[in-house]
Amino acid sequence: MNLILEHLNRYPEMEVQDLYKFIYQATLGPAHLGTNEKIILSYLNREIESINADPEIDLVENISPSGKYVRINLKKFKDKSGNIKLLANVIALSAKEKVLSERIPLGNMEILNKRWEMVARMVDSGDLPFDREEFRQFSDFIISNKSEIPHHSKKYRECYSPSYRVVLKNYWDEVAREVFN
């Protein structure tokens, strides 16, 4: 719960779908991106070319309670002239990871569903600042769409211009020094 509240404090304009994306990424990492390093590199190159560097933001942002997954901010990455091929490799390795720290298969949506149920209880109790009906409607949408990961909301994109990749922290830590040489 603390991590959710930290995230809400950092991004107060986030909406329900942004919270779901956060929970999804914290649970399943970058698995939805696939494991083809060439495709990952191609998308990464295009995105990095299209964004402005930002020296003021954090490079790494923790997104999972165990610290297993982190977001690498591409604007800071660009500012520091990071090695895009090494980052693409870290993303691909992270997507290939088969087991969560809890020893449950990565593809298992059960953990994601349990975490989302916990969030629902927090919304119902008033611990999270989301409209209950909006939350229920979004949850119904996610269930009917087989829990596919949504894009960030328009409001979130306008306020924060997110540009990041989710990776396993241990893989990032192994190459972080090399990425910026």
RODO-2510 file (C-alpha; in nm, 4 decimals, decimal comma):
residues 181
     n   res          X          Y          Z
     1     m     0,0000     0,0000     0,0000
     2     n     0,2836     0,2415     0,0787
     3     l     0,4189     0,2141    -0,2741
     4     i     0,0760     0,2921    -0,4201
     5     l     0,0454     0,5990    -0,1972
     6     e     0,3988     0,7106    -0,2911
     7     h     0,3078     0,6761    -0,6564
     8     l    -0,0135     0,8746    -0,6059
     9     n     0,1834     1,1491    -0,4300
    10     r     0,4338     1,1608    -0,7152
    11     y     0,1614     1,1543    -0,9821
    12     p    -0,1492     1,3083    -0,8221
    13     e    -0,3288     1,3405    -1,1564
    14     m    -0,3222     0,9675    -1,2218
    15     e    -0,6505     0,8004    -1,3016
    16     v    -0,7786     0,4480    -1,2406
    17     q    -0,6273     0,3099    -1,5611
    18     d    -0,2876     0,4556    -1,4646
    19     l    -0,3099     0,2808    -1,1303
    20     y    -0,3940    -0,0463    -1,3049
    21     k    -0,0957    -0,0031    -1,5376
    22     f     0,1244     0,0540    -1,2323
    23     i    -0,0071    -0,2622    -1,0597
    24     y     0,0248    -0,4607    -1,3835
    25     q     0,3858    -0,3540    -1,4362
    26     a     0,4757    -0,4091    -1,0710
    27     t     0,3371    -0,7622    -1,0983
    28     l     0,4244    -0,8784    -1,4492
    29     g     0,7066    -0,6469    -1,5499
    30     p     0,7668    -0,5961    -1,9216
    31     a     0,6370    -0,9363    -2,0353
    32     h     0,3777    -0,7718    -2,2614
    33     l     0,6590    -0,6251    -2,4755
    34     g     0,7777    -0,9647    -2,5926
    35     t     1,1349    -1,0892    -2,5954
    36     n     1,2577    -1,0061    -2,9459
    37     e     1,5525    -0,7786    -2,8791
    38     k     1,5573    -0,6367    -3,2346
    39     i     1,1937    -0,5277    -3,2106
    40     i     1,2503    -0,3862    -2,8625
    41     l     1,5554    -0,1940    -2,9898
    42     s     1,3618    -0,0564    -3,2861
    43     y     1,0795     0,0782    -3,0658
    44     l     1,3287     0,2102    -2,8135
    45     n     1,5290     0,3965    -3,0782
    46     r     1,2155     0,5596    -3,2177
    47     e     1,0926     0,6684    -2,8766
    48     i     1,4266     0,8041    -2,7612
    49     e     1,4609     1,0024    -3,0846
    50     s     1,1155     1,1543    -3,0290
    51     i     1,1592     1,2727    -2,6689
    52     n     1,3473     1,5588    -2,5079
    53     a     1,6187     1,4802    -2,2565
    54     d     1,5428     1,5795    -1,8986
    55     p     1,8281     1,6079    -1,6465
    56     e     1,5919     1,6897    -1,3579
    57     i     1,4010     1,3627    -1,3221
    58     d     1,5048     1,0380    -1,1571
    59     l     1,6550     0,7739    -1,3822
    60     v     1,5218     0,4786    -1,1826
    61     e     1,1826     0,4533    -1,0131
    62     n     1,0880     0,1557    -0,7963
    63     i     0,7457     0,0150    -0,8835
    64     s     0,7222    -0,3135    -0,6953
    65     p     0,6938    -0,3842    -0,3218
    66     s     0,9825    -0,6308    -0,3347
    67     g     1,1959    -0,3917    -0,5408
    68     k     1,2075    -0,6504    -0,8177
    69     y     1,0872    -0,4214    -1,0979
    70     v     1,1880    -0,0633    -1,1722
    71     r     1,1036     0,1911    -1,4384
    72     i     1,3944     0,3371    -1,6334
    73     n     1,3044     0,6916    -1,7337
    74     l     1,4001     0,7355    -2,0989
    75     k     1,4223     1,1150    -2,0759
    76     k     1,6950     1,0898    -1,8119
    77     f     1,8476     0,7965    -2,0007
    78     k     1,8733     1,0187    -2,3084
    79     d     2,0152     1,3045    -2,1020
    80     k     2,2898     1,0730    -1,9778
    81     s     2,3530     0,9395    -2,3328
    82     g     2,2800     0,5813    -2,2368
    83     n     2,3639     0,2811    -2,4551
    84     i     2,0308     0,1924    -2,6141
    85     k     2,1424    -0,1572    -2,7170
    86     l     2,2300    -0,2474    -2,3591
    87     l     1,8940    -0,1182    -2,2361
    88     a     1,7149    -0,3213    -2,5052
    89     n     1,9040    -0,6275    -2,3833
    90     v     1,7985    -0,5631    -2,0229
    91     i     1,4349    -0,5231    -2,1333
    92     a     1,4459    -0,8488    -2,3322
    93     l     1,6091    -1,0380    -2,0441
    94     s     1,3498    -0,8965    -1,8038
    95     a     1,0654    -1,0060    -2,0324
    96     k     1,2141    -1,3565    -2,0535
    97     e     1,2176    -1,3963    -1,6768
    98     k     0,9880    -1,6866    -1,5927
    99     v     0,9433    -1,6611    -1,2188
   100     l     0,8394    -1,3797    -0,9866
   101     s     1,0171    -1,3370    -0,6560
   102     e     0,7202    -1,5144    -0,4957
   103     r     0,8010    -1,8235    -0,7080
   104     i     0,4833    -1,7936    -0,9127
   105     p     0,4937    -1,8164    -1,2934
   106     l     0,5210    -1,4766    -1,4583
   107     g     0,2223    -1,5416    -1,6829
   108     n    -0,0018    -1,6123    -1,3865
   109     m    -0,2669    -1,3438    -1,3757
   110     e    -0,3862    -1,4637    -1,0359
   111     i    -0,1416    -1,2390    -0,8489
   112     l    -0,2422    -0,9416    -1,0606
   113     n    -0,6083    -1,0102    -0,9893
   114     k    -0,5435    -1,0437    -0,6144
   115     r    -0,3507    -0,7180    -0,6081
   116     w    -0,6278    -0,5433    -0,8003
   117     e    -0,8830    -0,6807    -0,5522
   118     m    -0,6733    -0,5317    -0,2714
   119     v    -0,6770    -0,1972    -0,4538
   120     a    -1,0571    -0,2290    -0,4912
   121     r    -1,0890    -0,2699    -0,1145
   122     m    -0,8743     0,0401    -0,0661
   123     v    -1,0975     0,2373    -0,3039
   124     d    -1,4123     0,1085    -0,1289
   125     s    -1,2769     0,2058     0,2121
   126     g    -1,1811     0,5535     0,0910
   127     d    -0,8065     0,4940     0,1318
   128     l    -0,7532     0,5773    -0,2362
   129     p    -0,8978     0,8911    -0,3997
   130     f    -1,0872     0,7280    -0,6846
   131     d    -1,4574     0,7346    -0,7569
   132     r    -1,6010     0,3920    -0,6711
   133     e    -1,8287     0,3753    -0,9757
   134     e    -1,5509     0,4780    -1,2134
   135     f    -1,3267     0,2175    -1,0529
   136     r    -1,5931    -0,0527    -1,0916
   137     q    -1,6540     0,0363    -1,4564
   138     f    -1,2827     0,0243    -1,5331
   139     s    -1,2481    -0,3083    -1,3501
   140     d    -1,5370    -0,4515    -1,5548
   141     f    -1,3648    -0,3279    -1,8707
   142     i    -1,0363    -0,4946    -1,7716
   143     i    -1,2113    -0,8228    -1,6901
   144     s    -1,3941    -0,8235    -2,0233
   145     n    -1,0700    -0,7467    -2,2078
   146     k    -0,8740    -1,0241    -2,0360
   147     s    -0,6643    -0,7879    -1,8230
   148     e    -0,4770    -0,6367    -2,1156
   149     i    -0,2456    -0,3569    -2,0130
   150     p    -0,3963    -0,0174    -2,0956
   151     h    -0,2146     0,2922    -2,2092
   152     h    -0,1774     0,5763    -1,9642
   153     s    -0,4795     0,8039    -1,9466
   154     k    -0,4879     1,1182    -2,1588
   155     k    -0,4655     1,3299    -1,8436
   156     y    -0,1596     1,1373    -1,7183
   157     r     0,0114     1,1692    -2,0580
   158     e    -0,0610     1,5436    -2,0694
   159     c     0,0606     1,6063    -1,7135
   160     y     0,3643     1,3787    -1,7008
   161     s     0,4619     1,2809    -2,0589
   162     p     0,5683     0,9340    -1,9424
   163     s     0,8523     0,7717    -2,1288
   164     y     1,0033     0,4724    -1,9537
   165     r     1,0686     0,0999    -1,9694
   166     v     1,0101    -0,1538    -1,6952
   167     v     1,2980    -0,3895    -1,6192
   168     l     1,4116    -0,6292    -1,3516
   169     k     1,6239    -0,4332    -1,1076
   170     n     1,8853    -0,7061    -1,0757
   171     y     1,9487    -0,7026    -1,4539
   172     w     1,9607    -0,3228    -1,4534
   173     d     2,2064    -0,3205    -1,1636
   174     e     2,4348    -0,5605    -1,3535
   175     v     2,4724    -0,3273    -1,6537
   176     a     2,4007     0,0209    -1,5166
   177     r     2,7641     0,1296    -1,5121
   178     e     2,8254    -0,0001    -1,8655
   179     v     2,5146     0,1701    -2,0026
   180     f     2,6620     0,5149    -1,9481
   181     n     3,0219     0,4579    -2,0609
***
